[in-house]
Amino acid sequence: MYTFLIILHVSFALFLIAAVLLQSGKGAATANIFGGGGAENVFGAQTSAVLNRATTILAAGFIVTSLLLAMLSSRFSSTSIIKEELKKEKAPISQEK
């Protein structure tokens, strides 16, 4: 289950990166004024509604898998690093003379 969630999480991350990079920024039109006309948009001037919807779904999936992985990892580890360090500090320090 944990391995499946990690694979799903990484997949969401990679597809989300691709979806965001395929979208053109709002400043793309002003870039043409200053000589950026050679950088044409692959999918036209407007980002399609399908790409916006896919980005929203991928982002939601990424957040959900992040939360699930955080909850599962806390169940797998029964000790806390902070609690272990506090126990070490409470131990009496022996002073050698």
C-alpha positions as CSV (number, residue, x, y, z in Angstrom):
1,M,0.0,0.0,0.0
2,Y,2.8,2.4,1.0
3,T,4.8,1.6,-2.2
4,F,1.7,2.0,-4.4
5,L,1.1,5.5,-2.8
6,I,4.7,6.5,-3.4
7,I,4.5,5.5,-7.1
8,L,1.1,7.3,-7.4
9,H,2.5,10.4,-5.8
10,V,5.5,10.5,-8.0
11,S,3.3,10.0,-11.1
12,F,1.0,12.9,-10.0
13,A,4.1,15.1,-9.5
14,L,5.6,14.4,-12.9
15,F,2.2,14.8,-14.7
16,L,1.5,18.0,-12.8
17,I,4.9,19.4,-13.8
18,A,4.2,18.6,-17.4
19,A,0.7,20.1,-17.3
20,V,2.0,23.4,-15.7
21,L,4.8,23.7,-18.2
22,L,2.4,23.2,-21.2
23,Q,0.3,26.2,-20.1
24,S,1.3,29.6,-21.3
25,G,1.7,32.4,-18.7
26,K,-0.4,35.5,-18.6
27,G,2.6,37.6,-19.6
28,A,3.2,35.6,-22.8
29,A,1.4,38.3,-24.9
30,T,3.6,41.1,-23.6
31,A,6.7,39.0,-24.4
32,N,5.9,39.4,-28.1
33,I,6.3,43.2,-27.8
34,F,10.0,42.8,-26.6
35,G,11.1,40.4,-29.3
36,G,9.7,37.1,-27.8
37,G,7.6,36.5,-31.0
38,G,9.8,33.5,-31.9
39,A,8.5,31.5,-28.9
40,E,5.2,30.5,-30.3
41,N,2.7,28.6,-28.1
42,V,2.3,25.0,-29.0
43,F,-1.4,24.8,-28.3
44,G,-2.5,28.3,-29.4
45,A,-2.9,31.5,-27.6
46,Q,-5.4,30.3,-24.9
47,T,-4.9,27.4,-22.6
48,S,-7.6,25.0,-23.2
49,A,-10.2,24.2,-20.5
50,V,-9.1,20.6,-20.6
51,L,-5.6,21.4,-19.6
52,N,-6.8,23.7,-16.8
53,R,-9.1,20.9,-15.6
54,A,-6.3,18.3,-15.8
55,T,-4.0,20.6,-13.8
56,T,-6.6,21.0,-11.1
57,I,-7.3,17.3,-10.8
58,L,-3.5,16.5,-10.7
59,A,-2.9,19.1,-8.0
60,A,-5.8,17.7,-5.9
61,G,-4.4,14.2,-6.4
62,F,-0.9,15.4,-5.4
63,I,-2.2,17.0,-2.2
64,V,-4.3,13.9,-1.2
65,T,-1.4,11.5,-1.8
66,S,0.9,13.9,0.2
67,L,-1.5,13.8,3.2
68,L,-2.0,10.0,3.0
69,L,1.8,9.4,2.8
70,A,2.3,11.7,5.8
71,M,-0.4,9.9,7.9
72,L,0.9,6.4,6.9
73,S,4.5,7.3,7.7
74,S,3.6,8.4,11.2
75,R,1.9,5.0,11.8
76,F,4.9,3.1,10.6
77,S,7.4,4.8,12.9
78,S,6.6,4.4,16.5
79,T,9.4,6.5,17.9
80,S,10.0,10.2,17.5
81,I,13.5,11.6,17.0
82,I,12.6,14.6,19.2
83,K,11.5,12.3,22.0
84,E,14.7,10.3,21.7
85,E,16.8,13.5,21.9
86,L,14.9,14.7,25.0
87,K,15.6,11.3,26.7
88,K,19.3,11.7,26.0
89,E,19.3,15.2,27.5
90,K,17.5,14.1,30.7
91,A,20.1,11.4,31.4
92,P,22.4,12.6,34.1
93,I,25.8,13.7,33.0
94,S,28.6,11.9,34.9
95,Q,31.4,14.2,35.8
96,E,34.7,12.5,36.0
97,K,37.3,13.9,38.4
